[in-house]
Amino acid sequence: MQLSEETILKKRHLAFTVAAGALAASGAHAQSSVQLYGLIDLSVPTYQSHADAKGDHVIGMGNGGEPWFSGSRWGLKGAEDLGGGTKVIFRLESEYTVSNGAMEDPGQIFDRDAWVGVEDERFGKLTAGFQNTIARDASAIYGDPYGHAKLNTEEGGWTNSNNFKQMIFYAAGPTGTRYSNGLAWKKLFSNGIFASAGYAFGNQTSFGNNSTYQVALGYNGSSYAASTFYSHVNRNGFTNQSFSVGGNYTMGIVRANLGYFRYWGDQGALGQRQDNAWTVSLKLAPKGAFDYELGYQQMRTHNAAYNADGDIPNANLGAFDPASGLHNGFKETLYGSIFYHLSKRTEVYLAGDYMKLHGGYTVGTTYGATNQVEVTTGVRTRF
């Protein structure tokens, strides 16, 4: 019996549908995507006082080439959908300076991210490689007013300004605020609870040397978010511990952020360094193109040894000089900014900060002066 052309087409369509279903069931049609993205931030002109040993000021492009806010970067991120709510994910991200086109960290092309992982709707997100410490991401919701307000499984960031970015090092490991050889697990539950854990291998014959483990817990409420973390860092045989708690609250067009950091750093025969630090900030975002930010932070140190340059070293990095003696003091910084958003991707800004050093707290960027002012305008755009 000869079949009509319509019947033949129907049979072929049915056969194709069955075959496609079989392929779907076997995972053979798994979808994948790769995205190129980036951010360009240029601060110009920038004024900085006490910019050399003679106390002179400097007016230039960026702060030593660096933008006031966020480092310029480009990257690749991708995902392959394996079905059943499971994806294989990756990210490669590099930072550079717009003022001269140089790499941020010469010799390290992907100096922000280089990791691969698995993300599952049921079990969370597990990544391995070079990536943010989980303590850095957990505290980003209160570290300053420029980041996201809610906890999530994506990486977060703090501002790039030299005069108040040092607080982020309380959330660091032995290689800075990003793990080398790191594992990170994050999960945001449907009831608003956020949980995270991270471990970084030291990759040395003495297991645990130059390693890090951290845990974080938080909660997203309707108008607020809160989180806490504990960090244990071994750097060259010295133990560093830190604890932090904080959060934010949004009421109408105002978001308020508050956080506290406690740090204990082993200094061998010199004993233990102990820091107490806190931060408070506000973001005002009325309807329209403008938003406004204001913040204050204070970092107090007790029994801290200087580094080889005679300055207070950043927490967790262990770069102290045993012959320097012990010092007490504190650093405080007041900062603010105004943003005008030209579009969802591009904005211009006016920003500034005032830093004051007290007692034995010294930083290399002031060349011995006890205060410094920074003022800048700039532009940021994303692609």
SERO-4910 file (N, C-alpha, C, O; in steps of 0.05 Angstrom, whole numbers):
BEGIN
 pado doro    nc1    nc2    nc3   cac1   cac2   cac3    cc1    cc2    cc3    oc1    oc2    oc3
  Met    A     17    -24      0      0      0      0     18     25      0     36     27     16
  Gln    A     12     43    -18     28     67    -20     18     88      0     -6     95      0
  Leu    A     36     99     16     28    119     36     28    147     23     44    153      5
  Ser    A     10    163     33      9    190     23     33    206     33     46    199     53
  Glu    A     39    228     19     61    245     27     57    256     55     76    259     70
  Glu    A     32    263     62     26    274     89     32    253    110     42    260    132
  Thr    A     24    227    105     29    206    124     59    201    128     68    197    151
  Ile    A     74    202    106    103    198    108    116    220    125    133    214    141
  Leu    A    107    245    121    118    268    136    111    265    166    128    271    183
  Lys    A     87    255    172     79    251    200     96    230    213    105    233    236
  Lys    A    102    208    198    118    186    209    147    196    214    160    190    234
  Arg    A    157    211    194    184    222    197    186    241    222    206    240    237
  His    A    166    257    225    165    276    248    164    260    274    178    268    293
  Leu    A    148    238    275    147    222    299    174    209    305    182    208    328
  Ala    A    187    199    284    213    186    288    234    206    298    250    200    316
  Phe    A    233    230    287    252    251    296    247    259    325    265    263    340
  Thr    A    221    260    333    214    268    360    224    246    380    234    253    401
  Val    A    220    221    373    229    199    390    259    199    393    270    196    415
  Ala    A    273    204    370    302    204    371    312    228    388    332    225    403
  Ala    A    299    251    385    308    274    400    303    270    430    319    278    447
  Gly    A    281    256    436    276    250    464    297    231    476    305    234    499
  Ala    A    305    212    460    326    193    469    352    208    474    366    202    493
  Leu    A    359    226    455    384    242    459    382    259    484    402    262    498
  Ala    A    359    271    489    356    287    512    359    271    538    372    280    557
  Ala    A    347    247    537    349    230    561    378    221    566    385    217    589
  Ser    A    393    218    545    421    209    548    440    232    553    463    228    559
  Gly    A    430    258    552    447    281    557    464    289    533    481    306    536
  Ala    A    458    277    510    475    282    487    471    310    475    488    319    459
  His    A    450    324    483    445    350    471    451    373    491    441    395    488
  Ala    A    467    367    512    472    386    533    481    413    521    498    415    503
  Gln    A    468    435    531    473    461    521    496    474    535    500    470    559
  Ser    A    511    490    521    534    504    533    534    533    524    523    540    503
  Ser    A    547    551    540    549    579    533    575    590    543    585    581    564
  Val    A    587    609    529    611    623    537    606    653    533    596    661    512
  Gln    A    612    669    553    607    698    552    633    713    557    648    708    575
  Leu    A    638    733    539    659    752    544    647    777    558    627    787    549
  Tyr    A    660    786    579    650    808    594    673    825    605    696    817    603
  Gly    A    666    848    615    688    865    627    677    891    639    654    897    638
  Leu    A    696    905    651    690    931    664    715    949    660    737    940    663
  Ile    A    710    974    652    731    993    649    726   1016    669    705   1029    668
  Asp    A    745   1022    686    743   1043    706    768   1061    703    790   1051    705
  Leu    A    763   1087    699    785   1106    696    779   1130    714    759   1143    710
  Ser    A    798   1136    733    795   1159    750    814   1181    740    838   1177    739
  Val    A    802   1204    732    818   1226    721    802   1252    723    779   1252    714
  Pro    A    814   1274    733    839   1274    747    836   1265    776    815   1266    787
  Thr    A    858   1256    788    859   1248    816    879   1265    831    902   1269    822
  Tyr    A    871   1275    854    889   1291    871    895   1274    896    877   1262    908
  Gln    A    920   1273    903    929   1258    927    950   1275    942    970   1283    930
  Ser    A    945   1280    968    964   1295    984    985   1276    995    982   1251    995
  His    A   1008   1287   1005   1030   1272   1016   1037   1248    999   1037   1225   1008
  Ala    A   1043   1254    974   1048   1233    954   1077   1225    952   1084   1207    937
  Asp    A   1095   1239    967   1123   1231    967   1135   1239    994   1121   1250   1011
  Ala    A   1161   1233    997   1174   1237   1023   1176   1267   1030   1179   1273   1053
  Lys    A   1175   1285   1010   1176   1313   1016   1149   1325   1023   1147   1349   1030
  Gly    A   1128   1310   1022   1101   1319   1028   1086   1332   1005   1066   1345   1010
  Asp    A   1096   1329    981   1083   1341    958   1058   1326    951   1054   1303    958
  His    A   1040   1340    936   1016   1327    926   1021   1319    897   1040   1328    884
  Val    A   1003   1303    886   1005   1295    858    977   1297    846    957   1290    859
  Ile    A    975   1306    821    951   1306    805    956   1289    781    975   1295    766
  Gly    A    940   1268    776    946   1251    754    922   1234    746    899   1241    752
  Met    A    928   1213    733    907   1194    723    907   1170    741    925   1153    739
  Gly    A    887   1168    758    886   1145    777    905   1149    800    921   1168    801
  Asn    A    904   1130    819    921   1130    842    944   1111    837    942   1087    842
  Gly    A    966   1122    826    988   1105    817    979   1088    794    989   1066    790
  Gly    A    961   1099    777    950   1085    755    925   1070    761    910   1062    743
  Glu    A    919   1065    787    895   1050    796    871   1069    797    873   1092    805
  Pro    A    847   1059    789    823   1074    793    815   1075    822    824   1059    838
  Trp    A    798   1094    829    790   1098    857    772   1075    866    773   1066    889
  Phe    A    755   1064    848    736   1044    856    744   1016    849    757   1003    866
  Ser    A    738   1006    826    741    978    820    761    975    797    760    989    777
  Gly    A    780    956    800    799    951    779    786    944    753    767    929    753
  Ser    A    797    954    731    787    946    704    794    917    699    815    907    706
  Arg    A    775    903    687    779    874    682    764    865    657    745    877    648
  Trp    A    773    842    647    759    828    626    759    799    633    777    789    647
  Gly    A    740    784    623    739    756    630    722    739    612    707    750    595
  Leu    A    723    713    616    707    694    602    694    676    623    707    666    641
  Lys    A    667    672    621    654    654    638    635    636    622    624    645    601
  Gly    A    632    612    630    616    594    615    602    573    632    609    569    655
  Ala    A    584    559    619    569    537    633    560    517    612    554    523    590
  Glu    A    560    492    621    548    470    605    526    457    622    531    447    644
  Asp    A    502    457    611    479    446    625    479    416    621    476    406    598
  Leu    A    482    401    642    483    372    641    455    360    645    452    335    643
  Gly    A    435    377    650    408    366    655    404    360    684    423    357    700
  Gly    A    379    359    692    372    352    720    380    374    740    383    368    764
  Gly    A    384    399    730    391    421    748    421    423    754    428    437    772
  Thr    A    437    409    739    466    409    744    481    422    721    475    416    697
  Lys    A    500    439    727    516    452    707    546    450    714    553    451    738
  Val    A    563    448    694    591    452    697    597    481    690    588    491    669
  Ile    A    612    495    707    616    524    704    646    530    705    662    515    716
  Phe    A    654    553    693    682    562    695    683    592    693    664    605    684
  Arg    A    706    603    702    711    632    698    741    637    696    757    625    711
  Leu    A    749    654    678    776    664    675    774    694    673    760    705    656
  Glu    A    788    708    692    786    737    693    813    750    699    828    741    715
  Ser    A    818    772    684    843    786    685    839    815    691    820    827    681
  Glu    A    857    827    707    855    856    714    878    871    700    900    861    697
  Tyr    A    872    896    692    892    913    679    887    942    686    866    948    698
  Thr    A    905    959    680    902    988    685    898   1002    658    913    999    639
  Val    A    877   1019    657    870   1033    633    890   1055    626    895   1061    603
  Ser    A    902   1067    647    920   1090    642    945   1083    626    955   1099    612
  Asn    A    954   1058    629    978   1050    613    976   1023    600    994   1014    586
  Gly    A    953   1010    603    949    984    589    963    961    601    963    939    589
  Ala    A    976    964    624    992    943    636    975    923    651    953    929    659
  Met    A    985    898    654    972    879    671    974    887    700    994    899    708
  Glu    A    954    882    715    954    889    744    976    874    758    991    885    775
  Asp    A    979    848    752   1000    831    764   1016    819    742   1008    798    731
  Pro    A   1039    831    735   1055    821    713   1062    791    717   1070    783    739
  Gly    A   1059    776    696   1065    748    696   1042    730    704   1044    706    702
  Gln    A   1020    742    713    996    727    720    973    737    704    960    756    711
  Ile    A    967    724    682    947    734    663    919    734    676    904    753    672
  Phe    A    912    712    690    885    711    703    889    716    733    890    697    748
  Asp    A    892    741    740    899    748    768    875    754    785    877    762    808
  Arg    A    851    750    774    826    753    790    812    727    793    802    721    815
  Asp    A    810    711    772    797    686    773    808    666    753    816    673    731
  Ala    A    810    641    762    817    619    744    807    594    757    822    580    771
  Trp    A    781    587    753    769    564    767    749    550    750    739    560    730
  Val    A    743    525    758    723    509    745    707    496    768    717    491    789
  Gly    A    681    490    762    665    478    784    639    466    774    634    464    750
  Val    A    623    458    793    597    446    788    576    461    805    581    467    828
  Glu    A    554    468    792    532    481    806    507    464    803    499    456    781
  Asp    A    494    459    826    470    442    826    448    455    843    454    466    864
  Glu    A    424    454    833    402    468    848    398    456    875    388    470    893
  Arg    A    405    431    879    400    418    905    423    420    924    420    424    948
  Phe    A    448    418    913    471    416    931    488    441    932    507    443    948
  Gly    A    483    461    915    498    486    916    519    487    895    518    474    874
  Lys    A    539    504    900    560    510    880    587    503    892    594    512    914
  Leu    A    603    487    878    629    478    886    649    486    864    646    477    841
  Thr    A    669    502    871    689    511    852    717    505    862    722    504    886
  Ala    A    736    502    843    763    496    850    782    512    832    778    514    808
  Gly    A    803    524    845    822    540    830    828    566    844    825    568    869
  Phe    A    835    586    829    842    613    839    816    630    840    804    635    819
  Gln    A    808    638    864    782    651    867    781    667    893    798    664    910
  Asn    A    759    682    896    755    697    921    754    679    945    745    656    943
  Thr    A    765    689    968    760    675    993    730    677    999    717    697    993
  Ile    A    719    656   1012    690    657   1019    685    678   1041    663    689   1042
  Ala    A    705    684   1057    701    706   1077    698    733   1064    682    749   1073
  Arg    A    713    738   1043    711    763   1028    683    766   1016    671    787   1019
  Asp    A    672    745   1005    646    746    993    624    749   1014    604    763   1010
  Ala    A    627    735   1037    606    736   1057    605    764   1070    583    772   1079
  Ser    A    627    778   1072    628    804   1085    623    827   1066    622    850   1074
  Ala    A    621    821   1040    617    843   1020    591    858   1024    589    881   1016
  Ile    A    571    845   1037    545    858   1040    546    881   1061    527    897   1062
  Tyr    A    567    882   1077    570    905   1096    597    918   1095    602    937   1109
  Gly    A    616    908   1078    643    919   1077    644    948   1068    660    963   1078
  Asp    A    627    956   1049    624    983   1040    597    986   1026    584    966   1021
  Pro    A    589   1010   1017    562   1013   1006    561   1008    976    540   1013    963
  Tyr    A    583    998    963    584    996    934    577    968    924    573    965    900
  Gly    A    576    948    941    571    921    932    541    914    933    524    931    938
  His    A    535    888    929    508    879    930    498    878    959    513    874    978
  Ala    A    471    880    962    459    881    989    451    853    999    448    850   1023
  Lys    A    449    834    981    440    807    989    462    786    985    478    789    966
  Leu    A    462    766   1002    481    744    999    473    727    975    449    722    971
  Asn    A    493    718    960    488    700    938    512    684    933    532    687    947
  Thr    A    512    666    913    534    648    908    554    659    888    573    645    882
  Glu    A    550    684    879    569    696    861    591    710    877    588    715    900
  Glu    A    614    715    863    635    729    877    628    759    880    616    771    862
  Gly    A    637    771    902    632    799    907    658    814    909    680    802    909
  Gly    A    657    840    910    681    856    912    678    880    930    655    889    935
  Trp    A    700    891    938    701    916    953    714    937    936    724    931    914
  Thr    A    714    962    945    725    983    929    755    981    927    768    965    942
  Asn    A    767    996    908    795    993    902    812   1015    915    837   1014    913
  Ser    A    800   1034    929    815   1056    940    835   1047    961    829   1031    979
  Asn    A    860   1057    959    881   1049    977    875   1057   1006    884   1043   1024
  Asn    A    860   1078   1010    857   1088   1037    835   1074   1054    833   1079   1078
  Phe    A    820   1057   1042    802   1041   1059    798   1012   1048    779    999   1057
  Lys    A    815   1003   1030    812    976   1022    827    956   1040    823    932   1037
  Gln    A    844    966   1058    859    947   1075    842    930   1093    850    908   1101
  Met    A    818    940   1100    801    924   1117    793    897   1105    788    878   1120
  Ile    A    793    895   1079    786    870   1066    806    848   1072    799    824   1070
  Phe    A    831    855   1081    850    834   1087    844    818   1112    856    797   1116
  Tyr    A    826    828   1129    817    811   1151    802    786   1141    799    767   1155
  Ala    A    793    787   1116    779    765   1103    796    750   1084    786    735   1067
  Ala    A    822    753   1086    841    742   1066    852    715   1075    845    704   1096
  Gly    A    870    705   1059    886    681   1064    915    687   1061    923    710   1059
  Pro    A    932    666   1059    961    671   1057    970    682   1030    992    691   1027
  Thr    A    952    681   1010    958    692    983    941    716    977    939    724    954
  Gly    A    931    729    998    915    753    994    885    747    995    877    728   1008
  Thr    A    869    764    983    840    761    985    828    741    966    804    739    963
  Arg    A    845    727    952    837    705    934    853    680    942    877    682    947
  Tyr    A    840    657    942    854    632    947    870    624    922    861    626    900
  Ser    A    895    615    927    909    598    907    904    570    916    904    563    940
  Asn    A    900    552    897    895    523    902    870    520    921    871    504    939
  Gly    A    849    536    915    827    537    933    802    521    924    797    517    901
  Leu    A    788    512    944    761    500    941    741    518    955    746    528    977
  Ala    A    718    522    943    697    538    955    670    526    950    663    519    927
  Trp    A    654    523    971    626    514    969    607    535    979    612    547   1001
  Lys    A    586    540    964    566    560    972    538    549    966    533    535    946
  Lys    A    520    556    984    492    547    980    473    568    992    476    576   1015
  Leu    A    455    578    975    434    596    984    407    580    985    397    573    964
  Phe    A    397    575   1008    373    559   1011    348    576   1006    348    600   1007
  Ser    A    326    562   1000    301    576    993    290    592   1016    274    610   1011
  Asn    A    297    585   1041    287    600   1064    303    625   1071    298    638   1091
  Gly    A    324    631   1054    340    655   1058    366    649   1072    383    667   1073
  Ile    A    371    625   1083    396    619   1096    418    615   1075    414    602   1055
  Phe    A    441    626   1081    465    624   1064    487    610   1080    492    617   1103
  Ala    A    500    590   1068    521    575   1081    544    572   1061    540    570   1037
  Ser    A    569    573   1071    592    571   1054    616    561   1070    618    564   1094
  Ala    A    634    547   1055    659    537   1067    681    537   1046    675    532   1023
  Gly    A    705    543   1055    727    543   1036    753    531   1048    757    533   1072
  Tyr    A    769    520   1031    795    509   1039    815    514   1017    809    510    993
  Ala    A    839    523   1024    861    527   1005    885    509   1013    894    511   1036
  Phe    A    894    493    994    917    476    999    943    492    999    945    512    984
  Gly    A    962    485   1016    988    498   1016   1006    486    995   1026    499    988
  Asn    A   1000    462    985   1016    449    965   1045    446    973   1064    450    958
  Gln    A   1049    439    999   1076    434   1010   1077    407   1023   1056    395   1030
  Thr    A   1101    397   1028   1104    371   1039   1094    370   1068   1086    349   1078
  Ser    A   1095    393   1082   1083    395   1108   1054    402   1105   1048    426   1101
  Phe    A   1036    383   1107   1008    388   1102    997    408   1122   1002    406   1146
  Gly    A    983    428   1112    972    448   1129    988    474   1128    977    495   1135
  Asn    A   1014    473   1121   1029    497   1120   1020    514   1096   1017    504   1074
  Asn    A   1016    540   1100   1005    559   1081    977    551   1071    970    557   1048
  Ser    A    962    538   1088    935    530   1081    915    548   1095    923    563   1113
  Thr    A    890    547   1087    869    563   1098    843    548   1100    837    533   1081
  Tyr    A    828    551   1121    800    542   1121    783    563   1133    790    577   1152
  Gln    A    759    566   1121    740    587   1128    712    576   1127    706    559   1110
  Val    A    694    586   1144    666    580   1143    650    606   1145    659    625   1158
  Ala    A    627    607   1133    610    631   1134    581    623   1135    573    602   1124
  Leu    A    565    639   1149    536    634   1151    522    661   1150    532    680   1161
  Gly    A    499    661   1137    484    686   1135    455    682   1130    445    659   1128
  Tyr    A    440    704   1128    411    703   1123    403    728   1107    411    750   1114
  Asn    A    386    723   1087    373    745   1072    345    749   1081    328    731   1077
  Gly    A    339    771   1094    311    778   1101    299    795   1080    311    801   1059
  Ser    A    274    803   1085    260    819   1065    273    847   1061    275    856   1038
  Ser    A    281    859   1083    293    886   1081    321    887   1093    332    909   1095
  Tyr    A    332    864   1100    359    864   1112    374    839   1104    362    819   1094
  Ala    A    400    839   1109    416    815   1106    438    816   1126    448    838   1133
  Ala    A    447    793   1137    467    791   1157    485    767   1152    475    747   1141
  Ser    A    510    769   1160    528    746   1156    551    747   1176    556    767   1188
  Thr    A    564    724   1180    587    722   1197    606    702   1185    598    684   1170
  Phe    A    632    705   1191    652    685   1182    673    680   1203    678    697   1220
  Tyr    A    686    657   1201    710    651   1217    732    642   1197    726    626   1179
  Ser    A    756    651   1201    778    645   1183    802    635   1199    809    647   1220
  His    A    816    614   1190    840    604   1202    861    601   1180    858    586   1161
  Val    A    883    617   1182    903    618   1162    930    609   1174    938    619   1195
  Asn    A    944    591   1160    971    584   1167    990    595   1146    988    587   1123
  Arg    A   1007    614   1154   1026    625   1135   1054    622   1146   1061    634   1166
  Asn    A   1069    605   1132   1097    600   1140   1099    592   1169   1118    600   1183
  Gly    A   1080    576   1179   1081    566   1206   1068    584   1227   1067    577   1250
  Phe    A   1059    608   1219   1046    626   1237   1016    625   1234   1006    625   1211
  Thr    A   1001    624   1256    972    621   1256    959    649   1256    966    666   1273
  Asn    A    940    653   1238    925    678   1237    895    670   1238    886    653   1223
  Gln    A    880    683   1256    852    678   1258    836    704   1257    846    725   1266
  Ser    A    813    703   1244    796    727   1243    767    719   1245    759    697   1237
  Phe    A    751    737   1255    722    733   1258    709    759   1251    719    781   1256
  Ser    A    686    757   1238    671    782   1231    641    776   1232    632    754   1227
  Val    A    626    797   1237    597    796   1236    587    823   1227    598    844   1235
  Gly    A    566    824   1212    555    849   1202    530    845   1185    521    822   1181
  Gly    A    520    867   1175    497    865   1157    488    892   1147    502    912   1151
  Asn    A    465    892   1134    454    917   1124    424    917   1127    411    896   1129
  Tyr    A    413    941   1126    384    945   1128    376    966   1108    388    987   1107
  Thr    A    355    960   1093    345    978   1073    317    988   1080    299    973   1085
  Met    A    314   1015   1080    288   1027   1086    283   1048   1065    296   1070   1066
  Gly    A    266   1042   1047    260   1061   1025    284   1065   1007    294   1045    996
  Ile    A    294   1089   1005    316   1095    987    343   1094   1002    364   1100    990
  Val    A    343   1087   1028    368   1087   1044    376   1058   1051    359   1042   1060
  Arg    A    401   1052   1048    413   1027   1057    435   1033   1077    454   1048   1070
  Ala    A    434   1022   1101    455   1025   1121    470    999   1125    458    978   1126
  Asn    A    497   1001   1127    514    978   1130    531    981   1156    540   1003   1162
  Leu    A    535    958   1170    551    959   1195    565    932   1197    553    911   1194
  Gly    A    591    933   1204    606    908   1207    629    911   1227    639    933   1231
  Tyr    A    636    888   1239    658    887   1259    677    864   1252    668    843   1243
  Phe    A    703    869   1256    724    849   1250    742    846   1274    750    866   1287
  Arg    A    749    822   1281    768    816   1302    790    798   1291    784    778   1277
  Tyr    A    815    805   1296    837    790   1284    859    784   1305    865    801   1322
  Trp    A    869    759   1304    891    751   1321    913    740   1303    909    722   1287
  Gly    A    938    751   1305    959    743   1287    984    735   1303    995    750   1319
  Asp    A    992    710   1299   1016    699   1313   1041    713   1302   1045    714   1277
  Gln    A   1058    723   1319   1083    736   1311   1108    723   1324   1128    736   1329
  Gly    A   1106    696   1329   1128    682   1341   1135    692   1369   1117    695   1386
  Ala    A   1161    697   1373   1171    706   1399   1159    733   1407   1160    740   1431
  Leu    A   1149    749   1388   1138    775   1394   1110    773   1406   1099    793   1415
  Gly    A   1098    750   1405   1071    747   1416   1050    751   1395   1055    750   1371
  Gln    A   1026    756   1404   1003    757   1386    994    786   1380    991    802   1399
  Arg    A    991    792   1355    979    817   1347    948    814   1349    937    793   1342
  Gln    A    935    835   1358    906    835   1361    894    860   1350    901    882   1358
  Asp    A    876    857   1331    863    880   1318    833    879   1324    820    858   1326
  Asn    A    822    903   1326    793    907   1326    786    928   1305    798    950   1305
  Ala    A    767    922   1288    761    941   1266    730    941   1262    717    921   1267
  Trp    A    720    964   1253    692    966   1247    687    985   1225    704   1003   1219
  Thr    A    665    982   1212    658    998   1188    628   1005   1189    612    988   1197
  Val    A    621   1029   1181    593   1037   1179    591   1054   1154    608   1071   1148
  Ser    A    569   1050   1139    566   1066   1114    536   1068   1107    519   1052   1117
  Leu    A    530   1087   1089    503   1092   1080    503   1094   1049    522   1105   1038
  Lys    A    482   1085   1037    477   1090   1009    449   1102   1005    430   1090   1015
  Leu    A    448   1124    991    422   1138    986    417   1136    956    432   1147    940
  Ala    A    395   1123    948    389   1118    920    361   1127    914    343   1111    911
  Pro    A    357   1154    911    330   1164    904    324   1158    874    341   1149    859
  Lys    A    299   1162    867    292   1159    839    307   1178    821    312   1201    829
  Gly    A    316   1169    798    331   1186    781    359   1175    776    365   1152    782
  Ala    A    376   1191    765    403   1182    756    424   1183    778    445   1171    774
  Phe    A    419   1197    800    440   1201    820    437   1180    843    415   1172    850
  Asp    A    460   1172    855    460   1160    881    484   1170    897    503   1180    885
  Tyr    A    483   1167    924    502   1180    941    511   1159    962    495   1144    973
  Glu    A    538   1160    969    549   1141    988    566   1156   1008    580   1176   1001
  Leu    A    566   1147   1033    582   1159   1054    590   1136   1073    573   1120   1081
  Gly    A    616   1136   1081    625   1114   1098    647   1123   1117    661   1143   1112
  Tyr    A    650   1108   1139    672   1112   1158    681   1085   1168    665   1067   1173
  Gln    A    707   1082   1172    718   1058   1183    741   1063   1201    755   1084   1198
  Gln    A    746   1045   1220    768   1048   1238    781   1021   1242    767   1001   1247
  Met    A    808   1020   1241    823    996   1244    843   1000   1267    862   1016   1265
  Arg    A    839    986   1290    856    989   1313    873    964   1316    864    941   1314
  Thr    A    899    969   1321    917    946   1324    931    948   1351    937    970   1361
  His    A    937    924   1363    950    923   1389    973    902   1387    969    880   1378
  Asn    A    997    910   1396   1020    892   1395   1027    883   1367   1032    860   1362
  Ala    A   1027    901   1348   1033    895   1320   1062    901   1314   1071    923   1320
  Ala    A   1076    882   1301   1103    887   1291   1101    900   1263   1084    893   1247
  Tyr    A   1120    918   1258   1121    930   1231   1132    910   1211   1144    889   1219
  Asn    A   1128    915   1185   1142    900   1165   1169    912   1159   1178    930   1173
  Ala    A   1183    901   1139   1210    910   1134   1211    940   1126   1233    952   1128
  Asp    A   1189    951   1117   1188    980   1109   1181    998   1132   1179   1022   1128
  Gly    A   1176    986   1156   1169   1003   1178   1139   1010   1179   1132   1030   1191
  Asp    A   1122    994   1167   1093    999   1166   1078    976   1178   1088    954   1180
  Ile    A   1052    981   1185   1035    959   1195   1028    941   1171   1016    951   1152
  Pro    A   1035    915   1172   1028    898   1149    999    891   1148    985    891   1169
  Asn    A    989    885   1125    961    876   1122    957    850   1137    975    833   1138
  Ala    A    933    846   1149    926    822   1164    929    797   1146    925    798   1122
  Asn    A    937    775   1159    939    749   1147    963    744   1129    967    721   1121
  Leu    A    978    765   1122   1000    761   1104   1026    755   1118   1045    746   1105
  Gly    A   1028    760   1144   1050    751   1160   1077    763   1153   1098    753   1161
  Ala    A   1077    786   1139   1103    798   1131   1113    818   1152   1116    842   1146
  Phe    A   1119    808   1176   1129    826   1197   1159    822   1201   1170    802   1195
  Asp    A   1171    843   1213   1199    843   1218   1203    837   1248   1195    854   1265
  Pro    A   1216    815   1256   1219    808   1284   1235    829   1300   1233    829   1324
  Ala    A   1251    845   1286   1267    865   1300   1253    892   1303   1266    911   1313
  Ser    A   1228    894   1295   1215    920   1294   1203    929   1320   1196    953   1323
  Gly    A   1200    911   1339   1186    918   1363   1155    916   1359   1146    909   1338
  Leu    A   1141    924   1380   1111    922   1380   1099    950   1381   1110    968   1394
  His    A   1076    954   1367   1065    981   1365   1034    980   1367   1021    960   1359
  Asn    A   1023   1001   1379    994   1004   1381    987   1029   1365   1002   1048   1362
  Gly    A    962   1030   1355    952   1053   1341    927   1046   1325    918   1024   1326
  Phe    A    917   1067   1312    893   1061   1295    892   1080   1271    904   1101   1271
  Lys    A    878   1070   1251    874   1085   1226    845   1089   1222    829   1070   1225
  Glu    A    837   1114   1215    809   1119   1209    806   1133   1182    823   1149   1175
  Thr    A    785   1127   1168    781   1138   1142    751   1145   1138    733   1130   1144
  Leu    A    747   1170   1128    721   1179   1121    720   1182   1091    739   1194   1079
  Tyr    A    699   1172   1077    698   1172   1048    670   1177   1039    651   1172   1053
  Gly    A    668   1187   1014    641   1192   1003    643   1194    972    664   1196    961
  Ser    A    620   1192    960    619   1193    931    591   1201    921    571   1198    935
  Ile    A    590   1211    896    565   1216    882    568   1203    854    587   1208    840
  Phe    A    548   1188    847    547   1175    821    524   1187    804    503   1193    814
  Tyr    A    530   1190    778    509   1197    759    509   1176    738    529   1172    723
  His    A    487   1161    736    485   1138    718    474   1147    690    451   1156    687
  Leu    A    492   1146    671    484   1153    643    467   1132    631    450   1138    614
  Ser    A    471   1107    640    455   1084    630    458   1062    651    470   1066    672
  Lys    A    447   1038    644    451   1015    663    479   1005    663    488    992    682
  Arg    A    495   1012    642    522   1002    640    543   1023    647    566   1015    654
  Thr    A    537   1048    645    557   1069    646    549   1091    666    526   1099    668
  Glu    A    570   1100    683    565   1121    702    590   1138    705    612   1129    699
  Val    A    586   1162    713    608   1180    721    606   1185    751    584   1183    762
  Tyr    A    629   1192    764    628   1196    793    647   1217    802    667   1225    788
  Leu    A    641   1228    825    658   1245    841    662   1232    868    642   1226    881
  Ala    A    687   1228    877    692   1214    901    716   1225    916    733   1238    904
  Gly    A    718   1219    942    740   1228    958    742   1214    984    722   1202    993
  Asp    A    765   1216    997    769   1204   1024    789   1220   1040    806   1234   1028
  Tyr    A    787   1219   1066    806   1230   1084    815   1209   1104    798   1198   1118
  Met    A    841   1203   1106    852   1183   1124    869   1197   1145    885   1215   1139
  Lys    A    866   1187   1170    882   1198   1192    894   1174   1207    880   1155   1213
  Leu    A    920   1176   1213    935   1155   1227    941   1165   1255    948   1188   1260
  His    A    938   1146   1275    942   1153   1303    962   1133   1315    963   1110   1309
  Gly    A    979   1144   1334    997   1127   1348   1018   1114   1330   1030   1127   1313
  Gly    A   1022   1088   1333   1042   1074   1318   1032   1062   1292   1045   1046   1280
  Tyr    A   1007   1070   1283    997   1059   1258   1008   1075   1235   1003   1099   1232
  Thr    A   1024   1062   1218   1035   1075   1194   1029   1059   1169   1027   1035   1171
  Val    A   1027   1073   1147   1024   1060   1121   1043   1073   1101   1049   1096   1103
  Gly    A   1052   1057   1082   1073   1066   1064   1064   1088   1045   1080   1104   1035
  Thr    A   1038   1090   1039   1028   1109   1019   1029   1138   1028   1027   1156   1011
  Thr    A   1033   1143   1054   1035   1171   1063   1063   1180   1067   1067   1204   1073
  Tyr    A   1083   1163   1064   1111   1171   1066   1117   1185   1093   1132   1204   1094
  Gly    A   1106   1174   1114   1111   1185   1141   1091   1205   1151   1091   1211   1175
  Ala    A   1074   1216   1134   1054   1235   1142   1032   1220   1157   1028   1196   1154
  Thr    A   1017   1234   1174    996   1222   1190    968   1226   1179    949   1218   1191
  Asn    A    966   1238   1155    940   1240   1142    944   1242   1112    966   1246   1102
  Gln    A    922   1237   1098    923   1239   1069    894   1244   1058    875   1234   1069
  Val    A    893   1260   1037    868   1266   1024    869   1256    995    890   1260    981
  Glu    A    848   1244    986    845   1236    958    819   1247    947    798   1244    960
  Val    A    819   1259    923    795   1268    910    798   1261    880    819   1264    868
  Thr    A    775   1252    868    777   1244    840    750   1246    827    729   1246    840
  Thr    A    750   1247    801    727   1243    784    734   1219    766    757   1213    762
  Gly    A    713   1206    755    719   1183    739    695   1173    723    673   1184    726
  Val    A    700   1152    707    679   1140    692    682   1109    693    704   1099    692
  Arg    A    660   1095    695    660   1066    693    640   1057    672    617   1068    670
  Thr    A    648   1037    657    629   1026    637    634    996    636    656    986    641
  Arg    A    613    981    629    614    952    629    607    942    601    592    955    586
  Phe    A    617    918    595    609    905    570    605    875    574    599    861    555
***
